[in-house]
Amino acid sequence: MPHDAPVAGVALAQHQLITWGRCVRSWDLPAGGHRVLLPGSFAEGGCFMDVNGDGRPDLILNETEGQARAS
Protein backbone atom coordinates (compact mmCIF):
# COMPACT_ATOMS: atom_id res chain seq x y z
CA MET A 1 0.00 0.00 0.00
CA PRO A 2 1.53 3.32 -0.97
CA HIS A 3 1.87 5.95 1.74
CA ASP A 4 -0.57 8.21 -0.11
CA ALA A 5 -3.36 5.60 -0.20
CA PRO A 6 -6.73 6.88 1.05
CA VAL A 7 -7.33 6.63 4.79
CA ALA A 8 -10.94 5.87 5.79
CA GLY A 9 -10.42 6.26 9.54
CA VAL A 10 -7.99 6.68 12.42
CA ALA A 11 -7.88 5.80 16.11
CA LEU A 12 -5.30 6.55 18.79
CA ALA A 13 -4.32 4.08 21.51
CA GLN A 14 -1.42 4.89 23.84
CA HIS A 15 1.59 5.53 21.57
CA GLN A 16 0.07 4.00 18.43
CA LEU A 17 -1.93 5.65 15.71
CA ILE A 18 -4.06 3.11 13.82
CA THR A 19 -5.21 3.94 10.28
CA TRP A 20 -7.45 1.93 7.99
CA GLY A 21 -8.69 2.00 4.42
CA ARG A 22 -7.00 -0.43 2.00
CA CYS A 23 -5.39 -2.13 5.01
CA VAL A 24 -4.94 -1.58 8.74
CA ARG A 25 -1.65 0.08 9.69
CA SER A 26 -0.07 0.77 13.07
CA TRP A 27 2.06 3.93 13.31
CA ASP A 28 4.48 4.13 16.23
CA LEU A 29 4.42 7.56 17.85
CA PRO A 30 6.64 9.51 18.14
CA ALA A 31 9.14 7.38 16.14
CA GLY A 32 6.98 7.47 13.00
CA GLY A 33 7.59 3.88 11.88
CA HIS A 34 4.63 1.83 10.66
CA ARG A 35 3.63 -1.71 9.79
CA VAL A 36 0.63 -3.38 8.18
CA LEU A 37 -1.45 -5.18 10.79
CA LEU A 38 -4.13 -6.55 8.49
CA PRO A 39 -4.72 -6.49 4.73
CA GLY A 40 -8.21 -5.94 3.43
CA SER A 41 -10.67 -3.17 2.67
CA PHE A 42 -12.16 -1.12 5.51
CA ALA A 43 -14.69 1.73 5.39
CA GLU A 44 -15.33 4.73 7.61
CA GLY A 45 -16.25 4.00 11.19
CA GLY A 46 -14.17 2.34 13.85
CA CYS A 47 -13.15 2.65 17.48
CA PHE A 48 -11.36 1.02 20.38
CA MET A 49 -13.61 -0.77 22.88
CA ASP A 50 -13.10 -3.62 25.36
CA VAL A 51 -15.36 -6.14 23.62
CA ASN A 52 -14.26 -9.31 25.39
CA GLY A 53 -13.92 -7.87 28.91
CA ASP A 54 -10.18 -8.57 29.29
CA GLY A 55 -9.40 -4.97 30.27
CA ARG A 56 -7.60 -4.19 26.99
CA PRO A 57 -9.07 -2.14 24.13
CA ASP A 58 -10.04 -4.06 20.99
CA LEU A 59 -10.08 -2.41 17.55
CA ILE A 60 -13.56 -2.49 15.97
CA LEU A 61 -13.70 -1.81 12.21
CA ASN A 62 -16.17 -1.81 9.32
CA GLU A 63 -14.78 -4.36 6.84
CA THR A 64 -16.02 -4.03 3.25
CA GLU A 65 -16.14 -6.47 0.35
CA GLY A 66 -13.39 -4.65 -1.59
CA GLN A 67 -10.69 -7.26 -0.92
CA ALA A 68 -10.62 -10.65 0.71
CA ARG A 69 -8.88 -10.60 4.07
CA ALA A 70 -5.88 -12.88 4.57
CA SER A 71 -6.31 -15.57 7.20
PDB file with SEQRES, HELIX, SHEET and CRYST1 records, atoms N, CA, C and O in Angstrom:
SEQRES   1 A   71  MET PRO HIS ASP ALA PRO VAL ALA GLY VAL ALA LEU ALA          
SEQRES   2 A   71  GLN HIS GLN LEU ILE THR TRP GLY ARG CYS VAL ARG SER          
SEQRES   3 A   71  TRP ASP LEU PRO ALA GLY GLY HIS ARG VAL LEU LEU PRO          
SEQRES   4 A   71  GLY SER PHE ALA GLU GLY GLY CYS PHE MET ASP VAL ASN          
SEQRES   5 A   71  GLY ASP GLY ARG PRO ASP LEU ILE LEU ASN GLU THR GLU          
SEQRES   6 A   71  GLY GLN ALA ARG ALA SER                                      
SHEET    1 AA1 4 VAL A   7  ALA A  13  0                                        
SHEET    2 AA1 4 GLN A  16  GLY A  21 -1                                        
SHEET    3 AA1 4 CYS A  23  ASP A  28 -1                                        
SHEET    4 AA1 4 HIS A  34  PRO A  39 -1                                        
SHEET    1 AA2 2 PHE A  42  MET A  49  0                                        
SHEET    2 AA2 2 ASP A  58  GLU A  63 -1                                        
CRYST1    1.000    1.000    1.000  90.00  90.00  90.00 P 1           1          
ATOM      1  N   MET A   1       0.846  -1.179   0.000  1.00  0.00           N  
ATOM      2  CA  MET A   1       0.000   0.000   0.000  1.00  0.00           C  
ATOM      3  C   MET A   1       0.885   1.234   0.000  1.00  0.00           C  
ATOM      4  O   MET A   1       1.720   1.384   0.892  1.00  0.00           O  
ATOM      5  N   PRO A   2       0.730   2.109  -0.959  1.00  0.00           N  
ATOM      6  CA  PRO A   2       1.532   3.325  -0.968  1.00  0.00           C  
ATOM      7  C   PRO A   2       1.162   4.232   0.198  1.00  0.00           C  
ATOM      8  O   PRO A   2       0.046   4.181   0.715  1.00  0.00           O  
ATOM      9  N   HIS A   3       2.117   5.061   0.601  1.00  0.00           N  
ATOM     10  CA  HIS A   3       1.872   5.949   1.737  1.00  0.00           C  
ATOM     11  C   HIS A   3       0.763   6.951   1.463  1.00  0.00           C  
ATOM     12  O   HIS A   3       0.164   7.466   2.408  1.00  0.00           O  
ATOM     13  N   ASP A   4       0.471   7.243   0.207  1.00  0.00           N  
ATOM     14  CA  ASP A   4      -0.567   8.215  -0.111  1.00  0.00           C  
ATOM     15  C   ASP A   4      -1.928   7.562  -0.363  1.00  0.00           C  
ATOM     16  O   ASP A   4      -2.838   8.223  -0.865  1.00  0.00           O  
ATOM     17  N   ALA A   5      -2.086   6.289  -0.028  1.00  0.00           N  
ATOM     18  CA  ALA A   5      -3.364   5.596  -0.204  1.00  0.00           C  
ATOM     19  C   ALA A   5      -4.419   6.237   0.696  1.00  0.00           C  
ATOM     20  O   ALA A   5      -4.093   6.715   1.782  1.00  0.00           O  
ATOM     21  N   PRO A   6      -5.677   6.254   0.260  1.00  0.00           N  
ATOM     22  CA  PRO A   6      -6.733   6.876   1.053  1.00  0.00           C  
ATOM     23  C   PRO A   6      -6.867   6.239   2.438  1.00  0.00           C  
ATOM     24  O   PRO A   6      -6.763   5.023   2.593  1.00  0.00           O  
ATOM     25  N   VAL A   7      -7.096   7.077   3.420  1.00  0.00           N  
ATOM     26  CA  VAL A   7      -7.335   6.627   4.789  1.00  0.00           C  
ATOM     27  C   VAL A   7      -8.812   6.843   5.087  1.00  0.00           C  
ATOM     28  O   VAL A   7      -9.313   7.960   4.956  1.00  0.00           O  
ATOM     29  N   ALA A   8      -9.516   5.781   5.489  1.00  0.00           N  
ATOM     30  CA  ALA A   8     -10.940   5.873   5.795  1.00  0.00           C  
ATOM     31  C   ALA A   8     -11.187   6.248   7.248  1.00  0.00           C  
ATOM     32  O   ALA A   8     -12.232   6.813   7.573  1.00  0.00           O  
ATOM     33  N   GLY A   9     -10.229   5.939   8.133  1.00  0.00           N  
ATOM     34  CA  GLY A   9     -10.417   6.265   9.540  1.00  0.00           C  
ATOM     35  C   GLY A   9      -9.131   6.136  10.328  1.00  0.00           C  
ATOM     36  O   GLY A   9      -8.157   5.534   9.876  1.00  0.00           O  
ATOM     37  N   VAL A  10      -9.150   6.719  11.526  1.00  0.00           N  
ATOM     38  CA  VAL A  10      -7.994   6.678  12.424  1.00  0.00           C  
ATOM     39  C   VAL A  10      -8.471   6.503  13.858  1.00  0.00           C  
ATOM     40  O   VAL A  10      -9.585   6.890  14.208  1.00  0.00           O  
ATOM     41  N   ALA A  11      -7.619   5.919  14.673  1.00  0.00           N  
ATOM     42  CA  ALA A  11      -7.879   5.804  16.110  1.00  0.00           C  
ATOM     43  C   ALA A  11      -6.530   5.853  16.818  1.00  0.00           C  
ATOM     44  O   ALA A  11      -5.518   5.400  16.281  1.00  0.00           O  
ATOM     45  N   LEU A  12      -6.525   6.405  18.019  1.00  0.00           N  
ATOM     46  CA  LEU A  12      -5.302   6.548  18.792  1.00  0.00           C  
ATOM     47  C   LEU A  12      -5.408   5.709  20.051  1.00  0.00           C  
ATOM     48  O   LEU A  12      -6.397   5.785  20.780  1.00  0.00           O  
ATOM     49  N   ALA A  13      -4.375   4.900  20.303  1.00  0.00           N  
ATOM     50  CA  ALA A  13      -4.319   4.078  21.514  1.00  0.00           C  
ATOM     51  C   ALA A  13      -2.901   4.130  22.051  1.00  0.00           C  
ATOM     52  O   ALA A  13      -1.973   3.629  21.417  1.00  0.00           O  
ATOM     53  N   GLN A  14      -2.732   4.732  23.210  1.00  0.00           N  
ATOM     54  CA  GLN A  14      -1.425   4.894  23.844  1.00  0.00           C  
ATOM     55  C   GLN A  14      -0.470   5.570  22.873  1.00  0.00           C  
ATOM     56  O   GLN A  14      -0.714   6.712  22.485  1.00  0.00           O  
ATOM     57  N   HIS A  15       0.603   4.911  22.469  1.00  0.00           N  
ATOM     58  CA  HIS A  15       1.586   5.527  21.574  1.00  0.00           C  
ATOM     59  C   HIS A  15       1.473   5.003  20.154  1.00  0.00           C  
ATOM     60  O   HIS A  15       2.444   5.041  19.398  1.00  0.00           O  
ATOM     61  N   GLN A  16       0.284   4.508  19.780  1.00  0.00           N  
ATOM     62  CA  GLN A  16       0.071   3.996  18.430  1.00  0.00           C  
ATOM     63  C   GLN A  16      -1.089   4.723  17.777  1.00  0.00           C  
ATOM     64  O   GLN A  16      -2.144   4.919  18.381  1.00  0.00           O  
ATOM     65  N   LEU A  17      -0.873   5.115  16.537  1.00  0.00           N  
ATOM     66  CA  LEU A  17      -1.933   5.646  15.708  1.00  0.00           C  
ATOM     67  C   LEU A  17      -2.314   4.529  14.746  1.00  0.00           C  
ATOM     68  O   LEU A  17      -1.453   4.007  14.038  1.00  0.00           O  
ATOM     69  N   ILE A  18      -3.576   4.157  14.710  1.00  0.00           N  
ATOM     70  CA  ILE A  18      -4.060   3.106  13.817  1.00  0.00           C  
ATOM     71  C   ILE A  18      -4.828   3.777  12.689  1.00  0.00           C  
ATOM     72  O   ILE A  18      -5.721   4.587  12.936  1.00  0.00           O  
ATOM     73  N   THR A  19      -4.480   3.438  11.440  1.00  0.00           N  
ATOM     74  CA  THR A  19      -5.211   3.944  10.283  1.00  0.00           C  
ATOM     75  C   THR A  19      -5.771   2.765   9.505  1.00  0.00           C  
ATOM     76  O   THR A  19      -5.204   1.673   9.524  1.00  0.00           O  
ATOM     77  N   TRP A  20      -6.883   2.990   8.820  1.00  0.00           N  
ATOM     78  CA  TRP A  20      -7.448   1.928   7.989  1.00  0.00           C  
ATOM     79  C   TRP A  20      -8.060   2.529   6.734  1.00  0.00           C  
ATOM     80  O   TRP A  20      -8.397   3.711   6.675  1.00  0.00           O  
ATOM     81  N   GLY A  21      -8.186   1.679   5.750  1.00  0.00           N  
ATOM     82  CA  GLY A  21      -8.691   2.000   4.418  1.00  0.00           C  
ATOM     83  C   GLY A  21      -8.454   0.773   3.565  1.00  0.00           C  
ATOM     84  O   GLY A  21      -9.256  -0.160   3.593  1.00  0.00           O  
ATOM     85  N   ARG A  22      -7.357   0.752   2.796  1.00  0.00           N  
ATOM     86  CA  ARG A  22      -7.004  -0.429   1.997  1.00  0.00           C  
ATOM     87  C   ARG A  22      -6.323  -1.505   2.827  1.00  0.00           C  
ATOM     88  O   ARG A  22      -6.139  -2.627   2.354  1.00  0.00           O  
ATOM     89  N   CYS A  23      -5.950  -1.181   4.045  1.00  0.00           N  
ATOM     90  CA  CYS A  23      -5.392  -2.126   5.006  1.00  0.00           C  
ATOM     91  C   CYS A  23      -5.433  -1.444   6.369  1.00  0.00           C  
ATOM     92  O   CYS A  23      -5.807  -0.276   6.470  1.00  0.00           O  
ATOM     93  N   VAL A  24      -5.054  -2.162   7.403  1.00  0.00           N  
ATOM     94  CA  VAL A  24      -4.944  -1.580   8.742  1.00  0.00           C  
ATOM     95  C   VAL A  24      -3.458  -1.426   9.037  1.00  0.00           C  
ATOM     96  O   VAL A  24      -2.700  -2.393   8.957  1.00  0.00           O  
ATOM     97  N   ARG A  25      -3.046  -0.210   9.377  1.00  0.00           N  
ATOM     98  CA  ARG A  25      -1.645   0.079   9.693  1.00  0.00           C  
ATOM     99  C   ARG A  25      -1.530   0.598  11.114  1.00  0.00           C  
ATOM    100  O   ARG A  25      -2.414   1.292  11.615  1.00  0.00           O  
ATOM    101  N   SER A  26      -0.423   0.248  11.751  1.00  0.00           N  
ATOM    102  CA  SER A  26      -0.069   0.766  13.067  1.00  0.00           C  
ATOM    103  C   SER A  26       1.127   1.690  12.896  1.00  0.00           C  
ATOM    104  O   SER A  26       2.152   1.294  12.341  1.00  0.00           O  
ATOM    105  N   TRP A  27       0.994   2.927  13.377  1.00  0.00           N  
ATOM    106  CA  TRP A  27       2.061   3.926  13.308  1.00  0.00           C  
ATOM    107  C   TRP A  27       2.576   4.152  14.720  1.00  0.00           C  
ATOM    108  O   TRP A  27       1.812   4.523  15.611  1.00  0.00           O  
ATOM    109  N   ASP A  28       3.866   3.930  14.926  1.00  0.00           N  
ATOM    110  CA  ASP A  28       4.482   4.130  16.231  1.00  0.00           C  
ATOM    111  C   ASP A  28       4.756   5.615  16.450  1.00  0.00           C  
ATOM    112  O   ASP A  28       5.468   6.247  15.670  1.00  0.00           O  
ATOM    113  N   LEU A  29       4.188   6.158  17.511  1.00  0.00           N  
ATOM    114  CA  LEU A  29       4.416   7.563  17.845  1.00  0.00           C  
ATOM    115  C   LEU A  29       5.352   7.637  19.032  1.00  0.00           C  
ATOM    116  O   LEU A  29       5.161   6.837  19.949  1.00  0.00           O  
ATOM    117  N   PRO A  30       6.301   8.473  19.112  1.00  0.00           N  
ATOM    118  CA  PRO A  30       6.635   9.511  18.141  1.00  0.00           C  
ATOM    119  C   PRO A  30       7.644   9.078  17.080  1.00  0.00           C  
ATOM    120  O   PRO A  30       8.025   9.903  16.249  1.00  0.00           O  
ATOM    121  N   ALA A  31       8.091   7.831  17.070  1.00  0.00           N  
ATOM    122  CA  ALA A  31       9.142   7.384  16.142  1.00  0.00           C  
ATOM    123  C   ALA A  31       8.736   7.522  14.676  1.00  0.00           C  
ATOM    124  O   ALA A  31       9.580   7.827  13.833  1.00  0.00           O  
ATOM    125  N   GLY A  32       7.462   7.304  14.358  1.00  0.00           N  
ATOM    126  CA  GLY A  32       6.984   7.467  12.996  1.00  0.00           C  
ATOM    127  C   GLY A  32       7.011   6.212  12.148  1.00  0.00           C  
ATOM    128  O   GLY A  32       6.504   6.229  11.026  1.00  0.00           O  
ATOM    129  N   GLY A  33       7.586   5.120  12.642  1.00  0.00           N  
ATOM    130  CA  GLY A  33       7.592   3.877  11.876  1.00  0.00           C  
ATOM    131  C   GLY A  33       6.193   3.288  11.794  1.00  0.00           C  
ATOM    132  O   GLY A  33       5.340   3.596  12.626  1.00  0.00           O  
ATOM    133  N   HIS A  34       5.954   2.452  10.809  1.00  0.00           N  
ATOM    134  CA  HIS A  34       4.634   1.831  10.663  1.00  0.00           C  
ATOM    135  C   HIS A  34       4.774   0.408  10.151  1.00  0.00           C  
ATOM    136  O   HIS A  34       5.816   0.010   9.629  1.00  0.00           O  
ATOM    137  N   ARG A  35       3.686  -0.352  10.316  1.00  0.00           N  
ATOM    138  CA  ARG A  35       3.628  -1.715   9.786  1.00  0.00           C  
ATOM    139  C   ARG A  35       2.173  -2.045   9.482  1.00  0.00           C  
ATOM    140  O   ARG A  35       1.257  -1.507  10.104  1.00  0.00           O  
ATOM    141  N   VAL A  36       1.978  -2.930   8.524  1.00  0.00           N  
ATOM    142  CA  VAL A  36       0.633  -3.385   8.176  1.00  0.00           C  
ATOM    143  C   VAL A  36       0.220  -4.442   9.186  1.00  0.00           C  
ATOM    144  O   VAL A  36       0.915  -5.440   9.373  1.00  0.00           O  
ATOM    145  N   LEU A  37      -0.916  -4.215   9.837  1.00  0.00           N  
ATOM    146  CA  LEU A  37      -1.452  -5.182  10.788  1.00  0.00           C  
ATOM    147  C   LEU A  37      -2.378  -6.183  10.115  1.00  0.00           C  
ATOM    148  O   LEU A  37      -2.424  -7.354  10.492  1.00  0.00           O  
ATOM    149  N   LEU A  38      -3.119  -5.710   9.108  1.00  0.00           N  
ATOM    150  CA  LEU A  38      -4.134  -6.550   8.491  1.00  0.00           C  
ATOM    151  C   LEU A  38      -4.435  -6.047   7.087  1.00  0.00           C  
ATOM    152  O   LEU A  38      -4.785  -4.879   6.919  1.00  0.00           O  
ATOM    153  N   PRO A  39      -4.309  -6.902   6.070  1.00  0.00           N  
ATOM    154  CA  PRO A  39      -4.718  -6.489   4.732  1.00  0.00           C  
ATOM    155  C   PRO A  39      -6.237  -6.529   4.633  1.00  0.00           C  
ATOM    156  O   PRO A  39      -6.903  -7.134   5.474  1.00  0.00           O  
ATOM    157  N   GLY A  40      -6.770  -5.903   3.633  1.00  0.00           N  
ATOM    158  CA  GLY A  40      -8.211  -5.936   3.428  1.00  0.00           C  
ATOM    159  C   GLY A  40      -8.723  -4.578   3.018  1.00  0.00           C  
ATOM    160  O   GLY A  40      -7.941  -3.684   2.694  1.00  0.00           O  
ATOM    161  N   SER A  41     -10.024  -4.420   3.031  1.00  0.00           N  
ATOM    162  CA  SER A  41     -10.666  -3.167   2.671  1.00  0.00           C  
ATOM    163  C   SER A  41     -11.603  -2.771   3.807  1.00  0.00           C  
ATOM    164  O   SER A  41     -12.483  -3.541   4.191  1.00  0.00           O  
ATOM    165  N   PHE A  42     -11.411  -1.568   4.341  1.00  0.00           N  
ATOM    166  CA  PHE A  42     -12.160  -1.117   5.512  1.00  0.00           C  
ATOM    167  C   PHE A  42     -12.733   0.265   5.248  1.00  0.00           C  
ATOM    168  O   PHE A  42     -12.044   1.132   4.712  1.00  0.00           O  
ATOM    169  N   ALA A  43     -13.993   0.475   5.623  1.00  0.00           N  
ATOM    170  CA  ALA A  43     -14.693   1.733   5.386  1.00  0.00           C  
ATOM    171  C   ALA A  43     -14.630   2.629   6.622  1.00  0.00           C  
ATOM    172  O   ALA A  43     -14.036   2.278   7.641  1.00  0.00           O  
ATOM    173  N   GLU A  44     -15.261   3.792   6.498  1.00  0.00           N  
ATOM    174  CA  GLU A  44     -15.332   4.726   7.610  1.00  0.00           C  
ATOM    175  C   GLU A  44     -15.997   4.058   8.804  1.00  0.00           C  
ATOM    176  O   GLU A  44     -16.802   3.139   8.653  1.00  0.00           O  
ATOM    177  N   GLY A  45     -15.656   4.523   9.959  1.00  0.00           N  
ATOM    178  CA  GLY A  45     -16.247   3.996  11.191  1.00  0.00           C  
ATOM    179  C   GLY A  45     -15.327   2.998  11.850  1.00  0.00           C  
ATOM    180  O   GLY A  45     -14.904   2.023  11.227  1.00  0.00           O  
ATOM    181  N   GLY A  46     -15.025   3.234  13.084  1.00  0.00           N  
ATOM    182  CA  GLY A  46     -14.169   2.341  13.850  1.00  0.00           C  
ATOM    183  C   GLY A  46     -13.863   2.964  15.194  1.00  0.00           C  
ATOM    184  O   GLY A  46     -13.991   4.176  15.365  1.00  0.00           O  
ATOM    185  N   CYS A  47     -13.462   2.143  16.145  1.00  0.00           N  
ATOM    186  CA  CYS A  47     -13.145   2.647  17.480  1.00  0.00           C  
ATOM    187  C   CYS A  47     -12.411   1.571  18.263  1.00  0.00           C  
ATOM    188  O   CYS A  47     -12.320   0.420  17.836  1.00  0.00           O  
ATOM    189  N   PHE A  48     -11.891   1.967  19.414  1.00  0.00           N  
ATOM    190  CA  PHE A  48     -11.358   1.019  20.383  1.00  0.00           C  
ATOM    191  C   PHE A  48     -12.405   0.823  21.460  1.00  0.00           C  
ATOM    192  O   PHE A  48     -13.001   1.789  21.938  1.00  0.00           O  
ATOM    193  N   MET A  49     -12.635  -0.434  21.849  1.00  0.00           N  
ATOM    194  CA  MET A  49     -13.607  -0.768  22.880  1.00  0.00           C  
ATOM    195  C   MET A  49     -13.229  -2.138  23.443  1.00  0.00           C  
ATOM    196  O   MET A  49     -12.786  -3.014  22.700  1.00  0.00           O  
ATOM    197  N   ASP A  50     -13.401  -2.324  24.735  1.00  0.00           N  
ATOM    198  CA  ASP A  50     -13.100  -3.620  25.360  1.00  0.00           C  
ATOM    199  C   ASP A  50     -14.281  -4.556  25.129  1.00  0.00           C  
ATOM    200  O   ASP A  50     -15.196  -4.625  25.949  1.00  0.00           O  
ATOM    201  N   VAL A  51     -14.256  -5.270  24.019  1.00  0.00           N  
ATOM    202  CA  VAL A  51     -15.365  -6.138  23.624  1.00  0.00           C  
ATOM    203  C   VAL A  51     -15.418  -7.414  24.452  1.00  0.00           C  
ATOM    204  O   VAL A  51     -16.501  -7.855  24.838  1.00  0.00           O  
ATOM    205  N   ASN A  52     -14.267  -8.010  24.727  1.00  0.00           N  
ATOM    206  CA  ASN A  52     -14.256  -9.315  25.394  1.00  0.00           C  
ATOM    207  C   ASN A  52     -14.035  -9.234  26.902  1.00  0.00           C  
ATOM    208  O   ASN A  52     -13.902 -10.268  27.557  1.00  0.00           O  
ATOM    209  N   GLY A  53     -13.994  -8.028  27.464  1.00  0.00           N  
ATOM    210  CA  GLY A  53     -13.917  -7.870  28.909  1.00  0.00           C  
ATOM    211  C   GLY A  53     -12.578  -8.223  29.530  1.00  0.00           C  
ATOM    212  O   GLY A  53     -12.511  -8.500  30.728  1.00  0.00           O  
ATOM    213  N   ASP A  54     -11.497  -8.219  28.732  1.00  0.00           N  
ATOM    214  CA  ASP A  54     -10.185  -8.565  29.292  1.00  0.00           C  
ATOM    215  C   ASP A  54      -9.419  -7.347  29.810  1.00  0.00           C  
ATOM    216  O   ASP A  54      -8.272  -7.473  30.241  1.00  0.00           O  
ATOM    217  N   GLY A  55     -10.041  -6.180  29.770  1.00  0.00           N  
ATOM    218  CA  GLY A  55      -9.396  -4.972  30.266  1.00  0.00           C  
ATOM    219  C   GLY A  55      -8.514  -4.265  29.253  1.00  0.00           C  
ATOM    220  O   GLY A  55      -7.931  -3.225  29.561  1.00  0.00           O  
ATOM    221  N   ARG A  56      -8.407  -4.814  28.049  1.00  0.00           N  
ATOM    222  CA  ARG A  56      -7.603  -4.195  26.991  1.00  0.00           C  
ATOM    223  C   ARG A  56      -8.515  -3.752  25.855  1.00  0.00           C  
ATOM    224  O   ARG A  56      -9.482  -4.444  25.537  1.00  0.00           O  
ATOM    225  N   PRO A  57      -8.222  -2.606  25.238  1.00  0.00           N  
ATOM    226  CA  PRO A  57      -9.070  -2.144  24.134  1.00  0.00           C  
ATOM    227  C   PRO A  57      -8.899  -3.011  22.885  1.00  0.00           C  
ATOM    228  O   PRO A  57      -7.786  -3.391  22.522  1.00  0.00           O  
ATOM    229  N   ASP A  58     -10.013  -3.309  22.243  1.00  0.00           N  
ATOM    230  CA  ASP A  58     -10.038  -4.063  20.987  1.00  0.00           C  
ATOM    231  C   ASP A  58     -10.400  -3.092  19.866  1.00  0.00           C  
ATOM    232  O   ASP A  58     -11.215  -2.191  20.067  1.00  0.00           O  
ATOM    233  N   LEU A  59      -9.805  -3.266  18.697  1.00  0.00           N  
ATOM    234  CA  LEU A  59     -10.083  -2.412  17.552  1.00  0.00           C  
ATOM    235  C   LEU A  59     -11.298  -2.953  16.804  1.00  0.00           C  
ATOM    236  O   LEU A  59     -11.302  -4.102  16.364  1.00  0.00           O  
ATOM    237  N   ILE A  60     -12.320  -2.127  16.664  1.00  0.00           N  
ATOM    238  CA  ILE A  60     -13.560  -2.491  15.972  1.00  0.00           C  
ATOM    239  C   ILE A  60     -13.593  -1.720  14.652  1.00  0.00           C  
ATOM    240  O   ILE A  60     -13.508  -0.492  14.648  1.00  0.00           O  
ATOM    241  N   LEU A  61     -13.718  -2.443  13.524  1.00  0.00           N  
ATOM    242  CA  LEU A  61     -13.699  -1.812  12.208  1.00  0.00           C  
ATOM    243  C   LEU A  61     -14.866  -2.267  11.350  1.00  0.00           C  
ATOM    244  O   LEU A  61     -15.517  -3.268  11.649  1.00  0.00           O  
ATOM    245  N   ASN A  62     -15.122  -1.527  10.288  1.00  0.00           N  
ATOM    246  CA  ASN A  62     -16.169  -1.810   9.319  1.00  0.00           C  
ATOM    247  C   ASN A  62     -15.504  -2.379   8.068  1.00  0.00           C  
ATOM    248  O   ASN A  62     -15.079  -1.629   7.189  1.00  0.00           O  
ATOM    249  N   GLU A  63     -15.416  -3.707   7.993  1.00  0.00           N  
ATOM    250  CA  GLU A  63     -14.782  -4.361   6.842  1.00  0.00           C  
ATOM    251  C   GLU A  63     -15.738  -4.348   5.656  1.00  0.00           C  
ATOM    252  O   GLU A  63     -16.934  -4.594   5.812  1.00  0.00           O  
ATOM    253  N   THR A  64     -15.203  -4.058   4.461  1.00  0.00           N  
ATOM    254  CA  THR A  64     -16.019  -4.033   3.248  1.00  0.00           C  
ATOM    255  C   THR A  64     -15.653  -5.213   2.360  1.00  0.00           C  
ATOM    256  O   THR A  64     -14.746  -5.983   2.675  1.00  0.00           O  
ATOM    257  N   GLU A  65     -16.360  -5.347   1.258  1.00  0.00           N  
ATOM    258  CA  GLU A  65     -16.139  -6.467   0.350  1.00  0.00           C  
ATOM    259  C   GLU A  65     -15.083  -6.168  -0.701  1.00  0.00           C  
ATOM    260  O   GLU A  65     -14.920  -6.950  -1.637  1.00  0.00           O  
ATOM    261  N   GLY A  66     -14.360  -5.061  -0.576  1.00  0.00           N  
ATOM    262  CA  GLY A  66     -13.390  -4.646  -1.586  1.00  0.00           C  
ATOM    263  C   GLY A  66     -12.278  -5.639  -1.832  1.00  0.00           C  
ATOM    264  O   GLY A  66     -11.874  -5.830  -2.979  1.00  0.00           O  
ATOM    265  N   GLN A  67     -11.769  -6.281  -0.789  1.00  0.00           N  
ATOM    266  CA  GLN A  67     -10.693  -7.260  -0.917  1.00  0.00           C  
ATOM    267  C   GLN A  67     -10.927  -8.356   0.098  1.00  0.00           C  
ATOM    268  O   GLN A  67     -11.453  -8.112   1.184  1.00  0.00           O  
ATOM    269  N   ALA A  68     -10.538  -9.549  -0.256  1.00  0.00           N  
ATOM    270  CA  ALA A  68     -10.617 -10.648   0.707  1.00  0.00           C  
ATOM    271  C   ALA A  68      -9.527 -10.463   1.748  1.00  0.00           C  
ATOM    272  O   ALA A  68      -8.410 -10.072   1.413  1.00  0.00           O  
ATOM    273  N   ARG A  69      -9.835 -10.736   2.985  1.00  0.00           N  
ATOM    274  CA  ARG A  69      -8.876 -10.601   4.071  1.00  0.00           C  
ATOM    275  C   ARG A  69      -8.052 -11.871   4.168  1.00  0.00           C  
ATOM    276  O   ARG A  69      -8.583 -12.974   4.036  1.00  0.00           O  
ATOM    277  N   ALA A  70      -6.761 -11.718   4.398  1.00  0.00           N  
ATOM    278  CA  ALA A  70      -5.877 -12.879   4.572  1.00  0.00           C  
ATOM    279  C   ALA A  70      -6.146 -13.536   5.907  1.00  0.00           C  
ATOM    280  O   ALA A  70      -6.422 -12.852   6.892  1.00  0.00           O  
ATOM    281  N   SER A  71      -6.069 -14.850   5.952  1.00  0.00           N  
ATOM    282  CA  SER A  71      -6.314 -15.575   7.203  1.00  0.00           C  
ATOM    283  C   SER A  71      -5.099 -15.567   8.080  1.00  0.00           C  
ATOM    284  O   SER A  71      -5.124 -16.131   9.174  1.00  0.00           O  
TER     285      SER A  71                                                      
END                                                                             
